[in-house]
Amino acid sequence: MGVKKFIKTVTKFLKLGEFKDEGKKKSVKELLKKLNKRKRVIKKRLESDLEKKEKKELREEFEIVSVEIKNGKAILFKLYEKKK
């Protein structure tokens, strides 16, 4: 998956807002910051008392965010490798 497509799909799917057209590395770093923040918020909410259905939805969202963070880190690593 290309960098632009990754940023576009993740921001759209997770409703993280619009991103300015910046450098690829900067955009991916900014996206990773937002994803990590979202992951912490979800983790806190999972620790509280919730209904079974809501907890299941939060776990699914947590897994999706975790996978997207992993993908983002891989893309960022590739971008740094290209530079060398």
DRENLO-476960 format. One record per atom (N, C-alpha, C): atom name; x, y, z. Coordinates in steps of 0.2 Angstrom, whole numbers, plus 2048, in hexadecimal, padded with zeros to 3 digits. Example, Ala and Ser with C-alpha at 12.3 -4.5 7.8 and 13.67 -1.06 7.14 Angstrom:
BEGIN
<atom name="N" u="842" v="7E4" w="827"/>
<atom name="CA" u="83E" v="7EA" w="827"/>
<atom name="C" u="842" v="7F0" w="827"/>
<atom name="N" u="840" v="7F5" w="823"/>
<atom name="CA" u="844" v="7FB" w="824"/>
<atom name="C" u="840" v="800" w="827"/>
END
This chain:
BEGIN
<atom name="N" u="804" v="7FA" w="800"/>
<atom name="CA" u="800" v="800" w="800"/>
<atom name="C" u="805" v="806" w="800"/>
<atom name="N" u="803" v="80B" w="7FC"/>
<atom name="CA" u="807" v="811" w="7FC"/>
<atom name="C" u="805" v="816" w="802"/>
<atom name="N" u="80A" v="81A" w="803"/>
<atom name="CA" u="809" v="81F" w="808"/>
<atom name="C" u="803" v="823" w="808"/>
<atom name="N" u="802" v="826" w="802"/>
<atom name="CA" u="7FC" v="82A" w="802"/>
<atom name="C" u="7F5" v="826" w="803"/>
<atom name="N" u="7F5" v="820" w="800"/>
<atom name="CA" u="7EF" v="81C" w="801"/>
<atom name="C" u="7EE" v="81A" w="808"/>
<atom name="N" u="7F4" v="818" w="80B"/>
<atom name="CA" u="7F4" v="817" w="812"/>
<atom name="C" u="7F1" v="81C" w="817"/>
<atom name="N" u="7F3" v="822" w="816"/>
<atom name="CA" u="7F1" v="828" w="81A"/>
<atom name="C" u="7EA" v="829" w="818"/>
<atom name="N" u="7E8" v="829" w="812"/>
<atom name="CA" u="7E1" v="82B" w="810"/>
<atom name="C" u="7DC" v="826" w="813"/>
<atom name="N" u="7DE" v="81F" w="813"/>
<atom name="CA" u="7D9" v="81A" w="815"/>
<atom name="C" u="7D9" v="81A" w="81D"/>
<atom name="N" u="7DE" v="81B" w="820"/>
<atom name="CA" u="7DE" v="81B" w="827"/>
<atom name="C" u="7DB" v="821" w="82A"/>
<atom name="N" u="7DC" v="827" w="827"/>
<atom name="CA" u="7D8" v="82D" w="82A"/>
<atom name="C" u="7D1" v="82C" w="829"/>
<atom name="N" u="7CF" v="82A" w="823"/>
<atom name="CA" u="7C8" v="829" w="821"/>
<atom name="C" u="7C5" v="824" w="826"/>
<atom name="N" u="7C8" v="81E" w="827"/>
<atom name="CA" u="7C5" v="819" w="82A"/>
<atom name="C" u="7C4" v="81A" w="832"/>
<atom name="N" u="7C9" v="81E" w="835"/>
<atom name="CA" u="7C9" v="81F" w="83C"/>
<atom name="C" u="7C7" v="826" w="83D"/>
<atom name="N" u="7C5" v="82A" w="838"/>
<atom name="CA" u="7C2" v="831" w="839"/>
<atom name="C" u="7C7" v="835" w="83D"/>
<atom name="N" u="7CD" v="835" w="83B"/>
<atom name="CA" u="7D3" v="839" w="83E"/>
<atom name="C" u="7D3" v="840" w="83C"/>
<atom name="N" u="7CF" v="842" w="837"/>
<atom name="CA" u="7D0" v="849" w="834"/>
<atom name="C" u="7D4" v="849" w="82E"/>
<atom name="N" u="7D4" v="84F" w="82B"/>
<atom name="CA" u="7D8" v="850" w="825"/>
<atom name="C" u="7DF" v="852" w="827"/>
<atom name="N" u="7E3" v="850" w="822"/>
<atom name="CA" u="7EB" v="851" w="822"/>
<atom name="C" u="7ED" v="856" w="81D"/>
<atom name="N" u="7F1" v="85A" w="81E"/>
<atom name="CA" u="7F4" v="85E" w="819"/>
<atom name="C" u="7F9" v="85A" w="815"/>
<atom name="N" u="7FA" v="85D" w="80F"/>
<atom name="CA" u="7FF" v="85A" w="80B"/>
<atom name="C" u="806" v="85C" w="80D"/>
<atom name="N" u="809" v="857" w="811"/>
<atom name="CA" u="80F" v="859" w="813"/>
<atom name="C" u="814" v="853" w="810"/>
<atom name="N" u="81A" v="853" w="813"/>
<atom name="CA" u="81E" v="84E" w="811"/>
<atom name="C" u="81C" v="847" w="813"/>
<atom name="N" u="81D" v="842" w="810"/>
<atom name="CA" u="81B" v="83B" w="812"/>
<atom name="C" u="81C" v="839" w="819"/>
<atom name="N" u="823" v="83A" w="81B"/>
<atom name="CA" u="825" v="838" w="821"/>
<atom name="C" u="821" v="83C" w="827"/>
<atom name="N" u="821" v="842" w="826"/>
<atom name="CA" u="81D" v="847" w="82B"/>
<atom name="C" u="816" v="845" w="82B"/>
<atom name="N" u="813" v="843" w="826"/>
<atom name="CA" u="80C" v="841" w="826"/>
<atom name="C" u="80B" v="83B" w="82A"/>
<atom name="N" u="80F" v="836" w="828"/>
<atom name="CA" u="80F" v="82F" w="82B"/>
<atom name="C" u="810" v="830" w="833"/>
<atom name="N" u="815" v="834" w="835"/>
<atom name="CA" u="817" v="835" w="83C"/>
<atom name="C" u="811" v="838" w="83F"/>
<atom name="N" u="80E" v="83D" w="83C"/>
<atom name="CA" u="808" v="840" w="83F"/>
<atom name="C" u="802" v="83B" w="840"/>
<atom name="N" u="801" v="837" w="83B"/>
<atom name="CA" u="7FC" v="832" w="83B"/>
<atom name="C" u="7FD" v="82D" w="841"/>
<atom name="N" u="803" v="82B" w="841"/>
<atom name="CA" u="805" v="826" w="847"/>
<atom name="C" u="804" v="829" w="84E"/>
<atom name="N" u="805" v="830" w="84F"/>
<atom name="CA" u="804" v="833" w="855"/>
<atom name="C" u="7FD" v="833" w="857"/>
<atom name="N" u="7F8" v="834" w="852"/>
<atom name="CA" u="7F1" v="834" w="853"/>
<atom name="C" u="7EF" v="82D" w="854"/>
<atom name="N" u="7F1" v="828" w="851"/>
<atom name="CA" u="7EF" v="821" w="852"/>
<atom name="C" u="7F1" v="81F" w="859"/>
<atom name="N" u="7F7" v="820" w="85B"/>
<atom name="CA" u="7FA" v="81F" w="862"/>
<atom name="C" u="7F5" v="822" w="867"/>
<atom name="N" u="7F3" v="828" w="866"/>
<atom name="CA" u="7EF" v="82B" w="86B"/>
<atom name="C" u="7E8" v="828" w="86B"/>
<atom name="N" u="7E6" v="826" w="865"/>
<atom name="CA" u="7DF" v="823" w="865"/>
<atom name="C" u="7E0" v="81C" w="868"/>
<atom name="N" u="7E5" v="819" w="867"/>
<atom name="CA" u="7E6" v="812" w="86A"/>
<atom name="C" u="7E6" v="813" w="872"/>
<atom name="N" u="7E9" v="818" w="875"/>
<atom name="CA" u="7E9" v="819" w="87C"/>
<atom name="C" u="7E2" v="81A" w="87F"/>
<atom name="N" u="7DF" v="81E" w="87B"/>
<atom name="CA" u="7D8" v="820" w="87D"/>
<atom name="C" u="7D3" v="81A" w="87D"/>
<atom name="N" u="7D4" v="816" w="878"/>
<atom name="CA" u="7D0" v="810" w="878"/>
<atom name="C" u="7D2" v="80B" w="87D"/>
<atom name="N" u="7D8" v="80A" w="87F"/>
<atom name="CA" u="7DB" v="806" w="884"/>
<atom name="C" u="7D8" v="808" w="88B"/>
<atom name="N" u="7D8" v="80F" w="88C"/>
<atom name="CA" u="7D5" v="811" w="892"/>
<atom name="C" u="7CE" v="80F" w="893"/>
<atom name="N" u="7CA" v="810" w="88D"/>
<atom name="CA" u="7C3" v="80F" w="88D"/>
<atom name="C" u="7C1" v="808" w="88E"/>
<atom name="N" u="7C6" v="803" w="88C"/>
<atom name="CA" u="7C5" v="7FC" w="88D"/>
<atom name="C" u="7C6" v="7FA" w="894"/>
<atom name="N" u="7CA" v="7FE" w="898"/>
<atom name="CA" u="7CB" v="7FC" w="89F"/>
<atom name="C" u="7C5" v="7FE" w="8A3"/>
<atom name="N" u="7C0" v="802" w="8A0"/>
<atom name="CA" u="7BB" v="804" w="8A4"/>
<atom name="C" u="7B5" v="7FF" w="8A3"/>
<atom name="N" u="7B0" v="800" w="8A7"/>
<atom name="CA" u="7AA" v="7FB" w="8A7"/>
<atom name="C" u="7A6" v="7FD" w="8A1"/>
<atom name="N" u="7A5" v="7F9" w="89C"/>
<atom name="CA" u="7A1" v="7FA" w="896"/>
<atom name="C" u="79D" v="7F4" w="895"/>
<atom name="N" u="798" v="7F5" w="891"/>
<atom name="CA" u="793" v="7EF" w="88F"/>
<atom name="C" u="797" v="7EB" w="88A"/>
<atom name="N" u="795" v="7E5" w="88A"/>
<atom name="CA" u="799" v="7E0" w="886"/>
<atom name="C" u="799" v="7E2" w="87F"/>
<atom name="N" u="794" v="7E4" w="87C"/>
<atom name="CA" u="794" v="7E6" w="875"/>
<atom name="C" u="799" v="7EC" w="873"/>
<atom name="N" u="799" v="7F1" w="878"/>
<atom name="CA" u="79D" v="7F7" w="877"/>
<atom name="C" u="7A5" v="7F5" w="878"/>
<atom name="N" u="7A6" v="7F0" w="87D"/>
<atom name="CA" u="7AD" v="7EE" w="87E"/>
<atom name="C" u="7AF" v="7EA" w="878"/>
<atom name="N" u="7AB" v="7E6" w="875"/>
<atom name="CA" u="7AD" v="7E2" w="86F"/>
<atom name="C" u="7AF" v="7E7" w="869"/>
<atom name="N" u="7AB" v="7EC" w="868"/>
<atom name="CA" u="7AC" v="7F1" w="863"/>
<atom name="C" u="7B3" v="7F5" w="864"/>
<atom name="N" u="7B4" v="7F7" w="86A"/>
<atom name="CA" u="7BA" v="7FA" w="86C"/>
<atom name="C" u="7C0" v="7F5" w="86B"/>
<atom name="N" u="7BF" v="7EF" w="86C"/>
<atom name="CA" u="7C5" v="7EA" w="86B"/>
<atom name="C" u="7C7" v="7EA" w="864"/>
<atom name="N" u="7C1" v="7EA" w="860"/>
<atom name="CA" u="7C2" v="7E9" w="858"/>
<atom name="C" u="7C6" v="7F0" w="856"/>
<atom name="N" u="7C4" v="7F5" w="858"/>
<atom name="CA" u="7C7" v="7FC" w="856"/>
<atom name="C" u="7CE" v="7FC" w="859"/>
<atom name="N" u="7CF" v="7F9" w="85F"/>
<atom name="CA" u="7D6" v="7F9" w="861"/>
<atom name="C" u="7DB" v="7F5" w="85D"/>
<atom name="N" u="7D8" v="7EF" w="85B"/>
<atom name="CA" u="7DC" v="7EB" w="856"/>
<atom name="C" u="7DD" v="7EE" w="850"/>
<atom name="N" u="7D8" v="7F2" w="84D"/>
<atom name="CA" u="7D9" v="7F5" w="846"/>
<atom name="C" u="7DE" v="7FB" w="847"/>
<atom name="N" u="7DE" v="7FE" w="84C"/>
<atom name="CA" u="7E3" v="804" w="84E"/>
<atom name="C" u="7EA" v="801" w="84E"/>
<atom name="N" u="7EA" v="7FB" w="852"/>
<atom name="CA" u="7F1" v="7F8" w="853"/>
<atom name="C" u="7F4" v="7F6" w="84C"/>
<atom name="N" u="7F0" v="7F3" w="848"/>
<atom name="CA" u="7F2" v="7F1" w="841"/>
<atom name="C" u="7F4" v="7F7" w="83D"/>
<atom name="N" u="7F0" v="7FC" w="83D"/>
<atom name="CA" u="7F2" v="802" w="839"/>
<atom name="C" u="7F9" v="805" w="83C"/>
<atom name="N" u="7FA" v="805" w="843"/>
<atom name="CA" u="800" v="808" w="845"/>
<atom name="C" u="806" v="804" w="843"/>
<atom name="N" u="805" v="7FD" w="843"/>
<atom name="CA" u="80A" v="7F9" w="840"/>
<atom name="C" u="80C" v="7FA" w="839"/>
<atom name="N" u="806" v="7FB" w="835"/>
<atom name="CA" u="807" v="7FC" w="82E"/>
<atom name="C" u="80B" v="803" w="82D"/>
<atom name="N" u="809" v="808" w="831"/>
<atom name="CA" u="80C" v="80F" w="830"/>
<atom name="C" u="813" v="80F" w="832"/>
<atom name="N" u="815" v="80B" w="837"/>
<atom name="CA" u="81C" v="80A" w="839"/>
<atom name="C" u="820" v="807" w="833"/>
<atom name="N" u="81D" v="802" w="830"/>
<atom name="CA" u="820" v="7FF" w="82A"/>
<atom name="C" u="822" v="804" w="825"/>
<atom name="N" u="81C" v="808" w="823"/>
<atom name="CA" u="81D" v="80C" w="81E"/>
<atom name="C" u="822" v="812" w="81F"/>
<atom name="N" u="822" v="814" w="826"/>
<atom name="CA" u="827" v="819" w="828"/>
<atom name="C" u="82E" v="816" w="827"/>
<atom name="N" u="82F" v="810" w="829"/>
<atom name="CA" u="836" v="80D" w="829"/>
<atom name="C" u="838" v="80C" w="821"/>
<atom name="N" u="833" v="80B" w="81D"/>
<atom name="CA" u="835" v="80A" w="816"/>
<atom name="C" u="837" v="811" w="813"/>
<atom name="N" u="834" v="816" w="815"/>
<atom name="CA" u="835" v="81D" w="813"/>
<atom name="C" u="83C" v="81F" w="816"/>
<atom name="N" u="83E" v="81D" w="81C"/>
<atom name="CA" u="845" v="81F" w="81E"/>
<atom name="C" u="84A" v="81B" w="81B"/>
<atom name="N" u="848" v="814" w="819"/>
<atom name="CA" u="84D" v="810" w="815"/>
<atom name="C" u="84E" v="813" w="80E"/>
<atom name="N" u="849" v="816" w="80B"/>
<atom name="CA" u="84A" v="819" w="804"/>
<atom name="C" u="84F" v="81F" w="804"/>
<atom name="N" u="84F" v="822" w="80A"/>
<atom name="CA" u="853" v="828" w="80B"/>
<atom name="C" u="85B" v="826" w="80B"/>
<atom name="N" u="85C" v="821" w="80D"/>
<atom name="CA" u="863" v="81F" w="80E"/>
<atom name="C" u="866" v="81C" w="808"/>
END
